[in-house]
Amino acid sequence: MSKQYLTLHTVDNAHPKASDIFAVAPTPTQLLSASGSSSINVYDTTQPDFPLVQTLDKAHPLGIHHLVTAKESTARRAASAGFEGKVKVWSQGDDGLWIEDGEIVDQHKPGEIWAIALSADGQYLASSSINGKINVWSLDKAQSFPRIREYETKGSFGLCVALSDNGSFTASGHENGSIYVFSNETGRLVHSLAGLVHPVRSVAFSPASKLLAAGGDARVIALYDVTSGEQVANFTGHGGWVLTLDWSNTGEYLLSGSHDSKAKVWRIETRACVATHSHGDKPLWTAKWLPKAPTKSEMFALGGGNNSISFYREAAG
């Protein structure tokens, strides 16, 4: 059974000094976007034309490769990782505007921090690195954002990282195809998962923290049981590397974006693709569900190599 999604709005030339949108990150009322340019854009998702309401100029001088927001509506926190090697932490004020909260710099070397993930409550940040190390940082401003966990892997570039919504686990995907799950409570490795052989570019925990989705250059999305470490499903259909994964707020659907420029929506219960959308003819770097509002249909946003951001909503009826 398929689902229909309609294009609500497209922001063309979203970052004028860049060609690729590398990341979009939602809050209950906004969408933040980042690119190869130095600024972060903030769009109002409560308005039908999704107006630009704030630009964080000169956030990262060499451009931004990762941008994340905390899931809990009360957290009001975001983090961005730039090509210069810094992570910046942002907070949203009561006026809806974002201000810089501080930064994390690991050895002042680009690549020491690559992918980033925020805990649901915005209190912790996980990061991967070019040397395979996975770190977890406390975002306690009073303590200057200390590192509280350091997980060792076999030294392959950590291309992606995720924190489970319940805060219990950190997962990482690596260039050599390895996937690791660590316990944040014990600081130990829980699973070294049967990998996808090829580089893993996205890992994502389900909202209940029971499943982990992983995808990458194998063009396959693997689904793992977090408790047992067993691989429980494979999703195939993308014609290029899988670059981004995101679960719907109920965990019923998984959204994927690929180098083949297509986004796909997968129904977890039936293990089937229920919708496919093209986003131009360039790589689709980022695909995110927007938090579900009680009176609105499901919505998601896509960004990629054509420098545009498109908003979709589920067709009614």
C-alpha positions, 0 to 999 in steps of 0.5 A: 500500500503506497502513500502520497506526499505532495510538494508544499513548497520549495526554497530555491537557491537556499544558500546563495554562496553554496551549491549543496545543502548538507543538512537540515534539522527541524524543531516543532516550529522551524527548520534549520539548514546548513551548506558549504557556505558559512551561515545557518538559515532558519525557516518558519515551518508554521507559515505556508510559505516557510519564510526565512526568519533568521540567518546565523552569519559566519557560523563556520568560516569554511562551511558546515557539514553537519547540523542537528537539533534536539528532539524534545520541544523543551530542549531548544538546542542545536549543534553544527560542525564545520569544515574548520574542525569546530562544533558550535552549540546553539540555544533558542531564546523565548523570542524564537531566535538562536544564539551561540552557546559555546563551542567544542574544539578537539585538538584544533584539527579538522576531522577530529570531529566529523559527524555529530548527534544530539541527545533528545533532551539537548544535554549531550552530544556525540561525535565521530572522528577521522581516526575512528574515535567516538566521543560523548560530550556533556553540554553543561555550559558551566563546565565548558562542555566536558568530554564524558565518554571516549569509545575506541574502534578499529581506527576507520573513519567514523562517517556517522553517529547517533544517540538513542532517544532514551540516552542509553546508546551511542551508535557509529558507522565507519568507512570500512563498513563497521557498525558499533553500538556502545552503552553510555551507562557502562561505557562499554561496547554492546555490539559490533554489528554484522556490517554492510562491507561498504562505507556506512554513511548514516545510522539512526535509532528508532524512537523507542530505541529498539531498532537501529537503521544503517545505510551507505555505499552498499545501497542497502538499508539494514535494520538491527535489533538493538538488544540482540544485535541481530539483523532483522531486515534489509531494505533495497531499492536505492540506485546510489549510496544511502546518505541519510536516514530518519525515523518518523515520530511514531517509528512506523516509517523510515525516511531515506535519501540517496546519492541517486537524488531520491527520497524513499519512505519505508513502512517498518511493519511491512518492510516495504517502500511506500513512497519515492520522490526525486529531488532534482538530479544531484545527491540528496544529502539530507532528509528529515521528518518535521515533528508531527503537529496534532492538526497537520499531516505528516511532513518532511524536508529534503536538501541536496546538491541542487541548493534547494530545500523542498517541503512535502506533506502527506496527501489527505484522504 
